[in-house]
Amino acid sequence: MTSFRLVRHYAGMGVVAAGRRVGTVPAPILFVLSGISMYGGAAVAITLFPVASPAAVAWLRCLGAAIVLVAWRRPGRASWRGREFWLAATFGLVTAGMNVVFYEAIARLPLGTTVALEFAGPVAVAAIGSRSKRDVFAVALVAAGVVAIADVRLSGSGLGVLFALLAAALWAGYIVLGKQVALGGNGIDSLAVGFAVATVALSPLAFGAAAVWASPRLLGLGVGVGVLSTVVPYALDQVVLRRLGQSTFAVLLALLPVTAGVTGFVLLAQVPSLPEALGTLAVVAGLVLRSRDERTKPTGLPIEPP
């Protein structure tokens, strides 16, 4: 075996071992890590809003994710044809569309209002998957906690509300399709295919980022948004979706605003208000109640190595 093959062999073993280690990490911790990465990407995206439209920034995020994932995973021919391709393509379009309308919403509404409205999607998925009064109460606690954390304000743009509700519907679709991709697709390879298809399909949005194309630094930031806000968190989602049901996954998504609050307190000295603190406790209570009632076993499928 040549030196190159030896390096590749042992590197591959290291990647598989890392994937197995990720598979043993509790789902809530994976969600916290996912949230930290996503919020880091959002902070970078904010710097691009003055020079590009919100939809164009969302497209740059999709482009960055597609470039990194395709170069990293190099999906085989089987990933580009048949049912697996169409499933991945649909998932990519739904996910990219969710990001576009969410960015359009936060351009018109306060971020807290948008987040609260968008959470109607995963909460609806959790409610549909409920089987008992205990489930319903847990979902209600999470929903109330998210609303309190987001500090919803009813004033705002009607178009912004429409974009936020559309993002909620697409988020629900992301959860349902994501589970199918995790179980019936090619794992992270399907993510690569999906974002590549979405990048091509939504390429007209690139015209809103003309200033970015003239600056290598801004273009690099756009790719960075894709890595932080898409590649890392969505790859972690695929790991978790293999182990949990759709309804439990939807409830665990409520850890994202909780992570945001903790991050703001630790890094930015943002002391939460009383409603925010009560909302955090409500979310935690709902998560505990839900996890005690539903103990979904792993699917038995191998964890896709990163």
N, C-alpha and C positions, 0 to 999 in steps of 0.2 A: 504494500500500500504506500503510495507516494506521500510526501509531507503534506501536500495540499489536501489529499483525501483524509489523512489523519486529522488535520485541523478541522475539516468539515465534519468528520465523524464525531469528534469529541464536542464540537460546538453544538451539533444536533442533539447529542445526549444532554448537554447542559440546558438547551431550550426545553426539551421534554421534561426534564427534572423540574425546571422552573414552572412549567405549566401544571405539573402535578402539585407543586407547593401552592400555587394559586388556588387550585381546586380544593385545598383543605382549609382555606381562609374562610371564616364565617361570612355569610352573605351581608349582614349589616356593615361589617368592616370594608368589604369590597365596595359597598355603596358610598361610604364616606370617602374612600379614595377616589371613586368616580366623581363625586361631587367636587372635591378639591381640584381635580384636573379640569372639570367643566367650568368652574368659576374662574380659574386661571385663564382659560381660553376666552371667557367672556370679558375679562379685564383687557385682554389684548384686542378683542374685537371692538371695544369701545373706542380705542385710539384710531380705528379706521372709519368710524361713522362720519367724521368731518370731511373725508375725501371720497367716500363711496356710499351709494344708497344702501339701506338695510338689506334689501334683497340681494344686492351684489356682494355684500360682505358674507351673507349666508352661502352664496354660490362659491365664493373663494374658500370658505370653510369646507364645502363639499369637494372642491378641486384638490385642496391640500390633503384631505383624507384619502381621496382616490389615488393620488400619486404615491403617497406613502404606503398604502395598503397593497396596491398592485405591485409596486417594486419589492415590497417585503414578502408577500405571500406568493406572488407569481402563480395565480390560479391556473390549473390545467385545463385542457380542452373540455373536459366533462362539465366544468363550471360554467361554460359559455354556451351551453345548449340544453335543450329539453326542459323538463319541469323545474329542475334546480335553477336553471338560468332565469326563467320567468318568475319564480318565487323570489330570487335574489333581486331581480330588477324591480319588481313591485315594492319590495321592502325598501330598496334604496330610494325610489321615487317618493314613497310615503314619508320616509325619514327626512329627506332633503326638503320636501314640501313643508313639513312641520317646522323645520328650522327657518325657512323663508318667511312663513306667516308669523312666526314668533318674533323675529327681528322686526317685521313690519308693525307688529302690535306694540312692542316696546318703544318704537319711534313715535307712537301716538298716545300711549297710556303710561302711567307710572309703572315701574317694573313690578311692584308689589301687586297691583291690580291685575296685571297680565298673568303673573305666576298663579294667583288665586283662581282666575278664570280657567287657565290651562289645566289646572289640576282636576277640573271636572272630568277630564278624560280618563285618567287612571283610576279615579275614585269610582267612576261608572263601571269600569271593568271589574274592580273589586266587588262592587255591589252585585253585579250580575253573577259573579262566582260565589256569592254567599249562600249558605245553606241553613243558617240558624239565626235566631234573634241575637245571639252573642256576636256573630259575624257582622250583622247589620249595625249593632251598637259600636263595634270596633271601628268599622268604616266611618260611622258618624263622628266618632271622636277624632279620627284622623282628618276628616274633612273640616271639622270645626277648628282643629289646631292649625291646619294650613291657612285657613282664612284669617285667623288671629295673627299668625306669623307674618303673613303678607300685608297686613294692615290695609285691607281693601278700602278703596275710595270709589264711590259710585259715580263721581263726576268724571267725564272724559269723552273721548271721541267715539261716536257710534261705529265708525269704520274700524277703529282700534279694537272695540269690543268684538266686532265680527271676526277680525283677524285672530283674536285670542281664543274665541270659541272654536274657530276652525283649527287652530293649533291643538286645542283639547281633543277634538275628534281625531286628528291625525296622530296624536300621542297614543290614544286608545288603539288605533290601528297598528302603531309601532309595536305595542306590547303583544298584540295577538300575532302579528306576522313574525315578530322577533322570536317567539316561542317556536313557530313552525320552522324558521330558518335554523334555529339551534338544534332541533331534533331531526329535521328532514333535509336540510341543506348541507353545505360543506363548511359550516362554522364560519370562521373569520374569513375564509376564502369567499364566501357568499357576500360578506360585507364589502370586500374589495370589488367584486363584480357589481354589486348594487350601487355603490357610490360612483363607479366608473360610468354606468348607464345614466345615473341621475345627472352627473356632470355634463354629459353630452346633451341630454334632453333639455336641461335648463341653461344651456350655454348662452342664449340671448340675454340673460341677466348680466353677463360679463360686461356689457356696454355701460352699465352703471358704475363700473370701477376703472374708468379710463385713467385716472390719476395714479392708480396703483400699478398699472402696467409700466409706467414710466419710471418707477422707483423700485430698484431691487430690494431695498429695505422694507418698503411697504408690502411688496409681494411676499417677502420672507415672513412677515407678520401674518399675512393671510394664510400661508401654509401652516404656520405655527398654530393658528386658531383651529385648523382642521385636525392637527395632531392632539392638541389639548382638549378640545371640546367634542371631538368625534372619535378618533382612533382609540384613545385610551378608555374613555367611559363606555363606548359601545362594545368594545372588546370585552370589558369586564361584565357588561350586561349579558353577553353571550354565555359567559361562564355561569352566571347566576341563573339564567333562564333554563339551563340544562338541569338545574337542581330543584327549582321551585315551580309551583303552579302559577298561572297567569294572575290570579287574584292576589296571591301572596306577594308576587313581584310588584304588582301595582301599589299595594299598601306600602311596601318597603321604599317605593319612590318618594314617599313623604319624608324620608331621611335627607333628601336633597335640601329643602329649605332649612332643616335643622342644622345641617352642616354649614350652610351659608351663615346662619346666625352665630354659630360657634367660631367660625373663621373670622367673621367681622369683629367679634369680641376679643379674640386672641391677637389678631394681626393689626386691627384698626382701632382698638379700644372703643368699639361701639357697644355701649351697655344696652341690652334689650329692655324695651318697655314692659310694663306689667302684662298687657295683652300678648306680647311676643313670648314672654316667659311662660304664661299660662298655656299658650298655644303649643309651645315645645313640650310641656308636660302632657298635654292632651294627645299629641302625636305619639310620644313614647308609650303612654298608657294604651293607646289603640294598637300599637305594634305588639306590645306584650300580650294583650288580650287575644289578638289575632293569631299569634304564633303558638299560643297554648291550645287554640282550638283546632288548628290545622297543621299537621306535621307531615307535609308532603315528602315522600322518599325520593332520593335521587333517581334519575331515569335509568341509570346503569350505563349510559353512553360515556365513552372516554372524553375527558376534558381536552378540548382543542388547545394545543400549545400555542403561545403567542408568537 
